[in-house]
Amino acid sequence: MDPEQFRKRGRQMIDYIADYLENIENRRPLSNVEPGYLKLLIPDDAPKKPEDWNTVFQDIERVIMPGVTHWHSPQFHAYYPTANSYPSILADMLSDAIGCIGFSWVSSPACTELEGVMMDWLAKMLQLPEEFLSTGEGGGVIQGTASEATFVTLLAARSKALSKHINSSKSITKFVVYASDQAHSSVERACLLAAVEFRSVPSNENEEMTGEALEEMIQKDIDNGLIPFYVVATLGTTPSCAFDRLLEVGPVCKKHDIWLHIDAAYAGSSFICPEFRPLLDGVEFADSFNFNPHKWLLVTFDCSTLWLKNNKYLVETFNVDPLYLKHKEQGNVPDYRHWQIPLGRRFRSLKIWFVLRLLGSEFLQSYIRRHVQLAKEFEALVRSNDKFEVTHPVILGLVCFRLKGDNEMNRKLHDAINNDGRIFLVPSSSKSVYFLRFAVCAYKTCLNDVKFAWKTILQISESL
């Protein structure tokens, strides 16, 4: 493909993408293909000769789209949002074209420096403490996912703890990590990878981790000769969007000199709105903070932003420095290869730059507020029907609800909804209660979509 062909085919692909997103509501949100469907549609071996563009282009609809779950459909209400916008798509195109591997400043100065500036822009929008800015000992870095952010900060905290106990008989086998029983599964997985013990702290009736419950568990482990070193506080849990009591958890971590990491993967975007910023009160106790712009800030996947008050332990944990990666500016500029597990990294800050400049913070605030309002509208519809109940407080864009009755009836309802195919939901459970989650996810979702979803749920529930 030469430059002229690229221009022609590029215009064709841009038109296809625009048409796809503009008319996405006409597609079934959840794919109904069977496992192995795709292998039946393509040859067993790669072609030896180039194929015609039109043949490849036609196969997008024939081969790919039947097996796509359409996350940006206004009828998609599962999981949490994954963000999308035209500015971010364009930025990713440019990133792919530049094609740099920005592991150090010298490998791409713009890639390194724009990332630092964008992380500061976001930190100021969130009103994070100044210690998290790049002007001091802290700073921010883009990771791929919140799972990565948890893992790398856990490893940094482990390095810090090892440095404190290096001359004692205590070993890494005594290190302990704590998180709520509502925390994301990636916390426990990170502990498995880091070879440290994991403690699941029982949440209260509102699914919150309290300072009292955490203190009790920590003190018990200390009395048994163990070493608590890392706590994850979740703001906006996956099952129900609950918020751990940060103003209680923070002082407990400070008292015991334990690294506190905040996982606000979904909810973090909302903190750019003044009315939701109090949900982050207590962040001053944190050693690290993470949220995903690729969930709710109209930045396409992957883009998970992580800040640290002091980057020393993270950099030292991942500092392997062969001669071929050294450069004369080393020490004067950040080399983000020391802030992550992989060596290579994409030019992801371009997406943030394009979105913030072309949309602006006020638009992003209004977008988040609109999603929250739509969730409130759905909550009101649920509460207006005596057969249903809302199971958890509706704080942001998630409504947890169920049919009044037993868990089995709600399982049948969920299965029937997804088999019907007009909308897509996922369930959750907590404290032996099974419920359905209605998340406002898509950029295009409007009040009519919310009413359509509720009408669909009612119709299906009446047929059970």
Helices and strands as residue ranges (DSSP letters): H 3-22, G 24-26, G 38-40, H 53-59, I 60-64, G 65-67, H 86-98, H 109-126, G 130-132, E 139-143, H 146-164, G 172-174, E 175-180, H 185-194, E 197-201, H 211-223, E 227-234, H 246-255, E 259-263, G 267-272, G 277-280, G 283-285, E 288-291, H 293-296, E 304-308, H 312-317, G 323-325, G 336-339, H 349-359, H 361-383, E 388-390, E 398-403, H 407-420, E 426-430, E 433-439, H 447-463
